[in-house]
Amino acid sequence: MAENHNAKEHRYAGRPLTLGRNGRTPRMLRNRLASAPMERNYGTPDGHITEQYIDYLVIRAKAGLGMVTTEATYVRADGKGRTHQLGLHSDDMIPGLRKLTDALHAEGALAAVELNHGGRTAQAAVSGFRNLAPSPVPCEVAGGEVPRELTAAECHELAAAYGRAAARAVQAGFDVINIHGAHGYLIHQFMSPISNHRTDEFAAPEHFMNLVIDEVRRAAPDAIIGMRVSVVEGPEDGITADQQLAIIAMAHLEHLDFLDISAGSYEAGEWIVQSGEWKPGILADYAKAYRRFGLPLGMAGRLNSPAIIEEVLSGGTCDFVSLARAIHADPAFVGGVLRGGRYRPCIACNVCIDNLGLGQVTCTVNPAVGRSRVPVPTPAVREGSRVVVVGAGPAGLTAARELAEAGAQVTVFDDGARPGGQFALAERMKSTPDFRRFAEWSADENDRLGIEVRLGTHVDTGDVGGLVRETGADAVVIATGGFRPAAGFPGAESPNVRDVREWLAANPAVLDGQDIPESVTIWGADSVAMTVADTLADHGTAVLLVGPQDVIAPESGRRAKILAVPRLRANPLVRIRLGATIEEYDGNRVRIRSAGGPEGPDAPSEWLDAPGELLVSRSVAPLDGSVPARERDAALSIAAGVPVTLAGTVVDQTPAIASNAVKSGYDAAQRVAAALAESPTDHPPALILNGAAS
């Protein structure tokens, strides 16, 4: 993002910071920027670090981080919570981690590891062991397995396991050990009244925490040791901010060199990884209270711009910042903070955290991370190559940028009034305001790279040959999205029935809180429908949401909808009917029928009042991802001349969400660049359809 601030404005972020006290050897961070212990699933199934993971962290050390931290790293095998999580449960882990720390030190960064045990959040299906916890209270969010209650002797043994892991960390070359006492994991479970119902000495919320601190310090007497703390747990019956302060006041702080402030638990995941609708620096007010302990203080929580980082550092709120999503989206964010450089912005969509249950953590705006490989640069194209991209949505803009970076002259055609496609609407929704940052960054990149964008220009993708003749293109990328049939029920031809996106584009004042309709019906319950319903209801519109889906926005992960769905369900203006299809619309009412259940299609139908317009979300009709015959024929007719590739949901059968569109545009650009990199005399250009050369 082109937030080019003068470096002098960010003098606090660039100041060194020394950690270490009570006679321990001090270690100096070259600046106030640290990577947070963000989980990524980049390890092996048995907890070893991989070359991919090392490269990922080293790239961010090269970007200039003062301290680079591994993810939550399990201290014992029964505490493993992710399929490919890093472990320090065995001496076998040491050589791989030593390779990491050596590489980080070579780049000038301190190497840190976070020690963790999942407790009740760990599940047997992942770890291979029955989970253990202070009390037999299941974590429904994590899977609902009822844990076995630890005996007092087992509590001591688990604390000792933290110490053994700390000793391995020292052998592996880590400078800093961060004890995970937050986010609803084992140490936090002993603190919380939700998960600790004990009556023995471990009923005291600080007791297990202090055993762990003592064991870790005993095993690593000269290491820099800190602890991560949730300043507020989140649920009403959880630890309050004042209670957490009281617990930390009883911690063996003489053994710690810093505190690292975060928030939340599994039952309040919105606090762990915050939504884009929450203000930047959301934890600043909580963090200030921790100054009373006299320890250097790190802080996380929506630190997504150089300006907010400078604010919390210069104001004394914290001594260093823990960065996760911002540097996952782009390591260049570090340079943006330290030197005012350009960077790709995080949009707080939370695809990263929602991918944790699926596999490797990817990123919506950075398609090169978390895709089972080290990022492969887009190959340089031969001089003078001209590429036309049809569609200025996220897929088209991504393809255009990659190809321009590869040296092509790129022209983008779009029939809209501004680039960004559906992002232009998403950025104005209540839950996704940070989407505007992608559009702004893309516009800046278009200017920087000399990409020509022709708006308000319709291109007939059935006449690719004509487009090539008109533009002299050497390659064409079609990124116009998928094809969906119109709603197929009686009454769908009514002028009151509109595509939800077309309706929003035609009524821009609605998203500014003006000309708000009294009521609408939305047919479909995908993420678009959810976001529109949430935004309209927030403005006072009565909404009837009907969808064939069994849950709202099934294509979105839990964190992406963690605020919107509860709001919709709690709002008296909103009626929700899921697992239902609309069979008829008479202008004021819809006739719906249950789509599932034992009665199936024989279930009785019912009429519901549906005043106002009926807005159709495209998810209710299956996506036609095939290449239309006329486009395939047109492409074949020019196969001898230029390569053609189709991006976005035109060819991909993945859910039609922004993250998949960006990845598709990136992949399309790499295929085109590979074709244009070859000498035309030696290797005639290939026709590329559906990602395969033919």
N, C-alpha and C positions, 0 to 999 in steps of 0.2 A: 504494500500500500504506500502511496506517495505522501506519507506524513513526514516530509523532510524538515525536521526540526534542527535548529542550530545545536551543534554538539555541546556548546557551553551551557545550554539550557538543561542538559542532562548530566551535569557534573557529579551529582550524587551517585548515580548508577555506576559511573566509572571509577569511583573511589575504591581503593583496596579495603579489605576488612580482615582483621586478624581474629581467629577463633582459638581458644585455649586458655585455661586458667588453672589455678591451684597447683602450679609447678609443672603442668603438662607442656610438652613441646608445642609451641604455637604453630598454626598453619595459616597462611595468608591466602585469601581469595583475591584474585587480581581485580575483581569488581564485585558489585552487589547482586549479580544475576546468577541464580542457580536453577537447574532443571528440577522439577518436582518428580516424585516417584510415581510416574504415570505407568500403569500396566499396559502391556502391548501384545502379549501372546507371541513374542518373537523367539522364545527359547525352544528347547526340545521338550518332548513329553516327559522326560525324566529330570528336567530342571537345569540342564546345561545351557550356557550362553552359546549363541551361534555367531557366525561371521556377519550375518545380516544385522543382528542386534549390535554387535561391536561397531560396525560401520555406521549404523544409525546414530549411536551415541558419540562416536568420534567426530562425525560431521558437525554435530552441535557444539562439541568442544572447539573445533576449528573455527566455528563462527564467533567464538569469544566468551563462552560461558565461564564464570568463575568457578563453579562447582557443578559436576554432572553426577546425577543420582540414578541408580538402578531403580527398577520398579519395586513394589512390595515383594520382598524375597523371603520365601518361607524357610523357617528354622528347623522344621521337622516335617516328615512326609505327610503326616495326618493333618497338617495345616495348609496344604496346597489347595488353592481355590480356583485356579484357572488351568486349562488343559496344557498350556505351554508356558507356564509361569517359571521365573527363575527361582532356583533353590540354593540354600547354603546349609543344607541338611546333611551333607556328606563331604568328606575330604576330596572326593572325586571332582567337586565343583571348583576347587582352588585353581588348577592350571588355566582353565578357560577364563576365569575372572582375573587372574594375574595378567593375562594377555590384554584384557580390557583396561585394567588400571595402568599398565605400562603405556598403552596407546594414549590414554587420557593425559597422563603426566607429560608425555612428549609434546602435547599440544598446549601445555601450560595450565591445565585445569586440575582442581582437586577432584579426587574420586570418592564418591559416597555411596553407601549401600543402606537400604531401608530393611530392617528386620521385622518379620511379621509371622503371625500364625492366624489362620482363618477362624479357628474356634467353631462356633455354630454356623458360620457362613460357608465353611468348607463342606462339601458334599461327597459321599462315598463314591458316586458315579464318576467323580473327577479324581479324587485322591486315592481311591482304593481302600480307604479306611473309614470306619464309622467316625463321625465327627464327635468332638469333645467340647464341653463348655462349662461355665460356672454352674449353670442350672439347666435342666432339660427343657429349655424353651426354644422351639424351632424358629428359624428365620425363613418365613414364608417367601420373601422376595428372592432368596438365594436357592430355593428348592423345597423347603419345608421339612427336611429330614430332622427328626427329633434327636438332639445330641445326648450322649451319655454324660451324666454329671461327673466331673472330676473329683477324685478323692483329694484330701489335703496333701497326701504324699505325692500324688500325681501333679498337683499344682506346683509343688517345689521342683519336681523333675522337669516340668515344662519350662519353668523359669531358668533352670540350668541349661535347657536346650538353646535358649537365647544366648547364654554365655558361650556355649560351644560354637554357635554360629558366629559370634563376635570374634572369637579366636581365629576362626577360619578367615574372616574378613581381613584381619590384620595380616595373616599369612598371604592373602591374595593381593595385598598392597593397597587396600582402601585407607584413605586418610580420615574419613568421617563415617561414623555409624549413626544412623537415625533410627530410633526405636519407634515403631508404629503404634501409637496409643490412641488412634482416632478411627473414624469411619465405621464403627461397629465391629471391628475385629477383636481378637481375644482380649487384649489388655483393656480395650474400651468396654467389652462385655462385662468385665469385673466391676467397672465403674458404674454401669447403668442399672437403674432399678428395673428396666425392662427385662434384662437377661440375667441378673444376679439376684437370686432369692435365697441365698445361703444364710445360715445362722452361725457358722463357725467363724474363725478369725478372718476368712476370706470374704466375709460379708462386708467388711470395711472396704470401701471403693478404692482406696489407695494401696491396699496391702499387696496384691499381686503385682501391680505396677512397680512398687518399690523393690520387690524381690527381683524383678527383671532388671531394673536399673542397676542394682547392686551386682548381679551376676555379670552383666555386660561390662561394667566398669572393672570388675575383678579380672575378667578375661582379657580386657583391652585397656590396661592402665594408662597408656600414653596416647590413645586415640582421641580424636575429637568426637564426643558423643552428644547427641541431641535427642529430642523426643517430639513427635508430631502429635498435636492435640486438636480435637474438635471443640471449638469454643462454644458450640451449642450442638446438641444432638439432633434436634429437629422435632420428633414426635412430642405431643403434649405430655405424655407420661415418661418422657426421657429426661436426660440431664439438662437442667437449665444453665444459662450462661453463668449465673452466680454460683451454682453448685459446682460447675466445672472449675471455676477459679478456686473454690475452697479445696477441691481435690488436689489441684496442682500445688497449692500452698503446703500440702502435706507430703509432696514428693521429695525424694532425696536429691534436691537440686544441687547439692554440693558436688554430685557426681556428673552433672550435666554441664555442657558448654554452650548450649543454645536451646531454644524452643522454636518449633515450627508450627505456625497457626493455620489450621484448616477448619472444616466444619462438616457436620452431617453424619449419617449412619445409613445402613442399607434401607431402613424404613423411611428415611428422609433423604433419598438420593439427590433430590434437587439442591441440597446444601453441599454435597460433595463436588458435583460438577454442575455449575450454575447455568441457568437458562440465559439466553441472550436478552430477555426482557428485564433481567435484574441489573442494577447499576454496577458499573465498574468499581473495583475496590470495595466490594460488598462487606468484607470482613474488617475493614479499617476501624470501625467504632468498637468492635469487640477486642481487636488486637491491642488497643491502647491500654486496656486494663492489665495486660500482662507485663507492662513495663515495671510493675511493682516488684517483680521477682529479680530484677537486676541482671538478667541474662540477655545476650544478643537474641534478637527476635527475627525469625523469617515469617513470611506471610504469603498465602495463596489467595485465590478468589477473584476471578474476573479482572486480572491484571493484563489487559489485552491491548494496551497502547503505551507508547513512550510517555505520554502525558500523565497517565494515572500512576505509572511506576515512579516517575519523578516526584509526583505529589506525595505519595506515601513515604518515600525515602527522605525527601527534603524536609517533610513535616515531622519526621521522627516517629512516625507510626510503627515502622519496622526498620531493621538494619539490612536485610536482604530480602529479595522476593523469590518465590518458588514458582517457576513458569512451567506449564504443561501444554495446554492446547495451542498457545501462541507460537511456541517453538516447534510443536508437532506440525502445524500448518506450514511453517517456514523457518528454518534455522536463521535466515537473514533477519528475523525479528530482533535478534541480539544486536546486529549492526544498526538496526533502526533505533534501538534504545540508546546505544553508546555513541553513534556517529550521525544519526539522522538519516540513515540509508533507507532505501526502498525495500519493502517486504510484502509478501502475500498475506493478507489478513485472515485470521480465524473468524468464522461467522457464528460461532456458538450453536451450531446445529446439533451437536452431540452425537453425530454418527460414530465418532471415535469410541466413546464409552459404550455405546450400544453394540458395537462390533465385538466387544469382549466375550460375549456368550456365543459368538458365531465362529471366531477364528482370529486371524491377525487384524490388528487395529489399523484401519485405513483413515483417510481424511477426505472430506468433500472437496475442499479447494486445492488440495495437493494430491494429485492422482498418482504420484510416484512413490508414496510410502505405503508400507504394509501390504505389499502384493506378492509376497513370497520370493522376493528377489531384491538385490541391490538395485537402486534406480539406474536405468540405462539411458544415457542422454540421447535425445532425438538426433539422428545423424544429420550432418550438414548436407544441404542439397547443392546441386551444381549451380554455378553462377548464372543468374538471369532467370531462374525458375519462377514461374508465375502460378499461383494457386488461387482458385475461387472457392470460397466457403459459402454455402447457402444455409442461412439460419444464424442469428446472432443471440441464441440462447446460451446456456452454460456450456453445452457441447461444442457449439460452433465457435464461441469465443476462445475456448481452450485449444481447439484445433488450430485456430488462426494464430494464437500466440506462439504455440510450439513451432509451427512452420515458419513464422517470421523469425523466431530465435535461431532456427536452422538455416536462415539465409534466404528464404523465399520472399518474393513480393506477393503480398496477400491482399485480396479484396473480399469483403464480406457483404453479402446481400441479405436484407431482411425487410419484410413488409410492415414491420412495426414502426412506431414513432420513436423508439429509443432502444438501444441494445440491452441485452439482459434476459429477454424472453420472459419466462414466468418469474424470474427473480425480481423483475420490476414490480410485480404484484406482491410477492412474498415479503419483500422488505417493508411493506406497509402494514403487515399483519401484526397483531398484538404480540405473538410469541416469537416472531422471527425478525426483529428490527435490524439485527446485525447483517442480514443478507445484503443490505445496501453497500456494505464494505466491499463485497466481491464486485459489484457493478462499478463502483468508483475505481477500484484497483484495475479492473479490466479496461476501463476507459483510459486510465493513465498509461497502461501497457500498450494499448492501441496507438496512442500518441507517440510513445517512446520508440516503438518498433516501426512506425510508419505504416500501420495497417489502415487501409481505406475501408470505411464502413459506409455503405450506401443504404440508408433507411428509406422506408416508404416505397420500396422497390420489390415488386412481386416477381419471382422467378418460377417459371414452369419447369418443375423437375422432371417432367416427362419429355422435355426437349433439351437434354444435356448437351447434345451435339450443337444445337443452336447457341447455347450459352458459351461453349468452347470457341465456336467461330467468332462470336461477338467480342469475347474478352481476350482471346489468344492464350487461354489458360493451358498450362502443362499438366494440371491435375485439378480434380474437383472433389470437394468434400460436401456431401449432402447431410445436413444436421438439422432436419426439420421436425424431428420427433416422430412418434408413431401415428397410426391411423386408427380412429375409433368410429364405429357406426353411430348414427343418431339414436336417441332414446326410442325404444320400440313399443310403446304402449299407446292405446287410443287416447287422443288428446295431446300427444307430444308435439303435434304440429301447431299448437296454439302459440300465438305471439307472446304469451306469458311464460312459455318454457324457453329458457336461455341456458347456454353453456355458462357455467359459473365464472370462467375466466373471461369470456367475452362480455358478460354482464359487468364485471368489475372494471374492465378496461373502458366500457362505455359510461360508467358511473364513477369516475375517479373521486368525486367529492365525498362519496360514502366512506372511503377509507380515511378521510380527514375529519370524520365525525359530523359531516354535513349531509343534508338531504337523506337522512337515515330512514329506510323503509320501516313501516310499522311491523311488518312480518314477512317472512320468506319461508319457503320449503326448500330443503336441499336434498336431492336424490343422489345418494352415494355417501359412504362414510369413510373415505380414504383420508390421507393426511391433508389434502387440499380442502376437502369438505370440513374436516375438523377445525382447521385454522380459520377458514372463512366464518364458520358458525361461531367460533369463539370470539372473533373480532366483532362481528355484527351484534352478538348478544351483549358484548361489553359496551357497545354504543346504545343499547336499549331495544334492539330488534327482537321480536318474538320469533323463535326458530323452531321449525319441525325438521328433524334430521332423520331421514329414512334411508337405510342401506342394507344391501344383501350381506354385508360383512357381519361376522359374529362379534367382532370387537371393533372399536373405533380405530382407524388408521393402522391396520395390521401390518402394513409395509414399513411402519416406523418403529424404532426401538422404544423401550420404556422411558428413557431419559428425554427423548425428543418430544414426548407428549405428557410428561410428568406433571405439568401445571395445567395444560389446556383441558385434558379430559376430566379431571376432578372439578374444574370450574364449570364445564358444561353440565356435568351431572348434578351439580349443586344449584345451578341457576334456575329459578322458577320460570323464567321466560323460555326455557329450552325443553322441548319434548324429543325424546330419542326412541326410535324403533329400529332395532337391529335384527338381522336375520330375516328381513322382509323385503318383498319386491313390490314396486308400484305396478298395478295392472291397468289403471285407468285414471285419467285426470279430466275433471269437468270444468276447470277454470277456478273453482273455489274449494274443491275437495279432491283428495286422492283415495283411490281404492287400493288397499294393500293386502298382501297375503304372506303368511309366514313361509320363508324359503326352506326351513329345516324342520326338525322335529319328526315325531313318528307319523304324523299325517302327511308330511311332504306336500306335494302339489294339491292334495285333496283337502288341505286345511281351509277352513272357512275364511272368506275375505271380509274386510270391514272398511267402512268409509271414515276418513279423518278429515276434519276441517283443515284446509290448506290455503288460507287467504294470502294475497300477495303473489309475487312471482315464484315460479318453480325453477330452481337453479340446478342444473345437471352437472355433477362431477363425472369426469370421463371414466373413472374406475368402474362404473356400473356396467360398462360394456367391455368385453374382452379386447385387449390390445391386439391389433393386427400387426405383427412384427415382420411379416413377410415383405419381400421386395416386390412392389407391384409390377406386373408383367410389362407394362408400358415403359417403366423406368429401367427394368432389366434390358428390354429390347433396345432402348435408347442408348444405354451404356454400352451394350455389345456393338452397336453400330459405330462407336468411336473408339473401340478397344484398341485398334491399331494406332490410335493417336495419343491418348492420355490415360493415366490411371484414374479410376473413380472409386471412392470409398464412401460408404454410408456409415454415419455415426449416430449416436443416440439411440432412442428406442425404435428407430427404423429397423434396426437389426437385432438389438439386444433384447432378450426375454427377461432380463432382470427388472425389478420394480422401477417404475418411471419416477424416480426421485433424483434430486439434484446431484447427489454423490455419484450415482451411476452415469448420469449424463456427462459429468466432467471427466470421469474415467474413460468413457467411450470416446469423447473428443480427443483426449490425449492419445489413446491407442490408435485412433484413425490417423492422427498426425504422424505418428511413428511409422505407420504402414506407408503413407504417402511419401514421407521423407526417405524411407528406404528405397522406394521405387525411383525417386528423383535423384538419389545419390549416385546411381549407376550411369555410366556413359551410354547415351542413346545409340551410339554406333555399335557398341559391344553387346548391350542388353536392352532389347526393345522394352518399353514400359509395359507393365502387366496391368491387366484389369483386376481390380480388387473389389470383391463383393462379399458381404457377410464376414469380413475379416480373413478371407482365404484368397490366395492368388489363383487366377484361372487363365 
